[in-house]
Amino acid sequence: MKKTLRILLLFILILCLNIITARAQTDLSEGWEVKVMNERQPPKQIMDSIGVKKGMVIGEVGAGRGRFTVYLAREVGSTGKILANDIDEGAINSLKSRIQRLGFTNVQTILGKPDDPLFPKNSLDMAIMVWVYHMIEKPDELLKKVRLSLKSGATLVILDPCDAEIDEEFHIDRKNSKTHIPTIKERIEKSAKESGFEIIKVETFLPKDKIYILKIKN
């Protein structure tokens, strides 16, 4: 009986250790807010849809405290690199601590400017903005700088909320407005035109967000 109990306890201990190890390897989220957002915007599903691959160099505009950064870093692997930009020094410091704690060596943080992420020219296979575009005061100027950082054939990915979500956030009443309020797609199309991009694809599989994939216009 005692031997059976010891074997059972040993089995439970091994099982618990395996669960803890698996969680450490797969769950990079922090806090309930991050987990809620990752349910809304599943990182793996998004990265697969936009073509994130091993070895890529990706610039993230407005990385914040790294909710998406850590998933990008894991996906591109040790042969790839993430340039994580933000204009908030506090967010950058938090991100530095986070990537150090998680053991990532392929993330470089960049404290940028409101209209310039300060990415090196012709260095990126992809640039990505997650929930950033609709918050920017002068997006056209920023996108012009992003364009300079892209390699030939590289993409710019903009993940932003649907109009209903933006309207709720900023208390916009489209029905009763006397003037036309541009949709988020119209705004991105205008910015793309002004900054030398064109939208080549729009992903709509997320219930509350859309993913706009842009390339430099020839």
N, C-alpha and C positions, 0 to 999 in steps of 0.2 A: 504493500500500500504506500509506504513512504517513498519507495523507489519510483512508483508510478507518479506520485505527486511531484517529486523532484523533476522528473522528465517533463511533466505538464508545465511546471513553472519555467523550466528552461525554454520550452517551446514558446511560451507566451512572451518571455524576455526577448528572444530572437525576433519574434514577429513584431514586437514594439520597436526594436532597433531598426528593423527594415522599413517600417512605416516612417519613422523619424528621418531616416536617411533619404528615403524617396521624397518626402515632403521638402527637405532641404534642397534637393536637386531640382524639383519642379515648381515649387511655389515661391516665387520671388516677390509676391505682393506684401504690402505692409499696411496694417490697419484696415478697419472695416470699410472706410471710404474707398480705398484703393481696390479692395475686393469687389465692391459694388460696381465700380467703374470697369473692372476687368470682366465682369459678367455682361455688362452693357457693350463693351468693346473687347471681345476676346483676342488677346494679343496674337496667339498662334494663327487663328483664322484670318486675321487682318494681314499678318506678315506673309502668309501663303498667297493671299489674293493679290498683293502688290509686288510679289516677286523677290522677297528678301532671301538671299542665299549666302552660303558660307563664303568667307573671303571678301565680302563687299565692304566698301568704305561708305558709311552713311552719316549724313549730317542731320541732327535733330534740332529743329528750331523751336525754342520754348520748351526745353526738356523738363523744366521745373525740378522737382525732387527725384525725378527718375522713374516714375511709374512705368513708362513705356521703354525707357532707355535700357533697363536691365534685361528685358526680353529681347530687344534688338541685339544687345551685346552677346547674349547666349546664342542667338540664332546665327550671327555672322561668324562666331567662333574665334579661335586664337589667331587665325590668319586674316581676320577682318578687323575693322575698327569703327567705333562710333565716336563722332565729334558731337558732344552734347552741349548745346548753347542755351543760355538764358540771360536776361538782363537783370535778374534779381540775384544779388550776391549771396543773400541768405539761402536761396534755393540751390545755388551752385555749391555752397559749402555743405549743405545737407546731402546733395548728390555725391560729392566727393567722399563723404563719410560712408554713404550707403554702398558705393561700389568697392570701397576698401574693405568694408565688413563682409561683403559677399565674395570677395576675392577676384573681382574682374580686373584684368590688366589691359584690356583692349578698349577702354573708354577714356577719352580726353575731354575735359570740361573747358568751355570757353565762355567767359563773361563778355557778352556782346553789347551792341548798341541797339536802340529801338528800330533803327532802319538798316542795320548791318549786323549779321550774325558773326562776322569776322572769320568765316571759313576760308581756308586757302583756295586760291584759284585753281580751276581744273583738277580738283582732287576727289570729287564725290561720284560714286556710282548711283547714289540716290540721296535726295533730301526729303525730309518728312516733317509735317506740322500736324500735331494731334491736338485738336481743340484750341488752336492758336489764332488762325486766320481771322475769325470774326471778332477777335478782341483787339486786333491791331489798328491803330489810328491811321497809319499810312502804309497799307500793304503793298502798293505798287513799288515803292522805293525799296522795300525789303526784298521783294521778289526779284528785282533787278540785280541786287547783290547776290542772292541765292543762285541766279542763273550763271553768274560768273564763276561760281564754285563747282559747277557741274561738268563732268567729262562729256565727251561726245556720246550721244545716245542715252544719257542718264535721265532719270525721271524725277519729278517733284510730286510728292504725294501730300494732298491736303485732306485731312479727316476733320469734318466739321459737323455740327448739329444740323438737323433738318430745320426748315423755317419755323415750324410750330414750336420747337424747343427754343430757338433764338427769340421768337416773339414773346414767349412766356418769360424768358430770362430778362429781357430788356423792356417788358411791358409795351410791346408794339401792337397796335390795333390796326391791322390792315383793312378790315372791312369798312371802318368808319374814317379812314384817312382820305383826305381830299386830294392828295398827291400820290403818285405811284411810289411804293416802297420796294426797292429792288430785292429780289429773292437772293439767297446766298449763292445760288448758281450764277445768277446774273452778275453779282459782285465779283465772283471768282473769274468769270469769263472776261469781264472788263479789266481786271487786274492782269490776267494772262495776256490779253492783247497789248496792254500798256507796257508790260515788262518783257515781251518777246517769247511768251509761251503759248501753247494751245492745249486745250483739254482733249485727250485722246480716249478717255474712258471714265465712266462714272459707275462705281460699285454701289448697289442699293440693298445688299443683303442684311445690313444692320437696321433694326427697327427705328432707331431714333437718330441715326447719323448717316452721312453719305461720305464716300471716299472718291475724291477727284484725282485722277492721275494725269499729269501734265508732262509735256516734253517741249524742248526748245523748238520754236517754229523756224523752219528753214527759210 
